[in-house]
């Protein structure tokens, strides 16, 4: 197997890195401070600051736009989307690009390559009708609107997707939705206009065929964002994670993606590449944390020595390097398997990285916080937010326990164990 990125991927990785260094890194700390001041002073922190729109325009002009879009559709991109069309990278090729973006909280959004819009765009690209693509995918790729993915529910164990209870009943030429979702990332953005909602359409069917994925415009009567949730005190403006209620919400039956009963299939297809994206961004975040730790360890002294030379910190730095590089290889292997055979071909590998990488990132970031002392807990450095992001990913797109169960199931299956 060969994990060497193509020449195009190397070129894009360097371009993204250069763009971040020149345009994003110099303003990112001040950006987050200004958002915090708006929040504390009663302003509106959910409206993206003007500098973000400027950065997005620069990124698009530089051709660093929609880089997440998968290989195999280059001609379609060129014909349908022009400069919005991305580059058609394989998962292995996109991995170093995503890692580079992961060093910055703002970068994925600036490059129009942020979750959940990336996964939602891929759903529409792979499963959406021509009409659905024209109405929602085109403006999403153009950066004119944002989206949210409504799957998790407050009243059930959402680690089992077949548990979802929100009803999506076909009534003539309409679908009627009733229920509640939460942790619906993206609903806080003022430009969020479309929700991808998983609901039960056939409760008596096989458990993997009961649910449908429905496109629900945010402005539809009966849709209400009940509240925006914080993650350990962070609200992730301008995306936001919301609790959303649906009360007798009616949309055309044509808003069902790929037809009734296919939501579980769509969700699994959506989450495979998305988990690789999450993990590569986390590796970039861990790299940034280790860099901050090393700089702090060499710049500060205590008890007559640099911090890096105290209390086993050199060994911890070495262990962090080994852990990051090991995790990267594991993710590249999963990406390679996805490229060769799709999600079903890489069930164990994708679950492995989903457990290994967030745990690794948490440990590396925690070490960096320790070297920074009290400053590491403050907003003066990005480490507290980075740790929270890594911790959250251990639940997002499936908790550790579900993925460990999948790895064990595949492994035991090699020896004849039944599912």
C-alpha positions, 0 to 999 in steps of 0.5 A: 500500500502506498500512502504518498499523496499525489502531486496535486494533494501535496500542492494543495496541502502547501497552499492551505498551509501557506494561506493559514499562516499568512491570512488566518493565524495572524487574526485568529486569536483576536477573532475569538477574543472579539466573539467572547467580548460580544458574548459577554457584552450582550452582543450577537456572537452568532453573526460571523465577523466581516473578516471571515467573509473576506477570508472566505472570498480570498480562499475561493479566489485562490482555488482553496474551496470545497477541497473535501469533495471526493474523487470521481466527479471532476467533470460534474464539478466543472460543469455544475459548479465551476470554481465551487467544484473542489478538486476530486481528491481521494481520501488518502489525498485529502487526509494531509489537507484536512490535517493542515486545516485542523491546526486552526478552528477557523480554517475549515469554515474559511475553505468551505470544508467544515462539518456538518456541511461537508457530510451533508453536501456528500449526501446530496451529491451521492443520493440527492435528486437533480432537483434537490441538488439544484435547490440545496447542494449548489448554494451549499457549495457556493457558500451561500447557505449553511446546513445542519444534520438532525439525527441524535435525539434527547429521549433515546440512546442515539448511539444506536441509530435505529432507535430514532423516534421522530416520526416522518409520516407520508401523508399523500404528497407530503411528509409530516414530521413530529419529534425532537432532535438535539446536538444538531450542529450548524443550526446556530449559524444565521445562514443555516437554511436546510436540515437533513432530518432522520425520521421513522416512516415505516415503524413495522419494517426491518429496523434498518429500513424504518427510517427516511432522510428528509430535507426540511427548510429551516423556515418551514412552519413548526420547526423551532430551535428550542435552544443552543447547547454549549459543549463544556462551556463552549458554544462554537459560534457561528455553528452552534449545536441546537435542540430542535423541535418539529411540530406537524412540520409538512414538506413535499414527499419529494424532499425524502432523499433517495426514497423512503427507508434509506436513512440508515444506509445514507447515514452510514455512507455519510459518516465513513469519510466524515470520520476520516475527516474528523480524525485528520483534523484532530491530528492537525490539532494535536500537532499544533498542541505539541508545537505549543508544548515544545515552544513553551517547554523551551522558553520557560524555566523552573528550578533552574531548568527549562520546563522541557527538561523537568519531570519526565517532560522529554519522555512525554514529548517523545511519546506524543510524537510517537502517538501522533505519527502512529495515529496518522498512519492508522488514519491513512490506512483507513482512508486507503481502505475506503478508497479501495472498497468503500465504507463496507470494506473499511468498517473495522479500520474506520472504527479503529481510528474513531477510537484511537485518534480522539483519545490520542489528541486528548492526551497530547493536548492535556500534556500541552495544557500541563506545560502551560500551567494556568495559562493552558486553561485560559482563552489566551491559548487554544488548548482548552478549546482543543481539548474540548473538541477532542473530547466531543469527538469521542461521542460525535459520530458514535461513542468509543464503545460502539466503535470498539464493538465494531472492531471486536465484531469484525475481528471475531468474525474472522474466527467464525463468530456470528454477529 
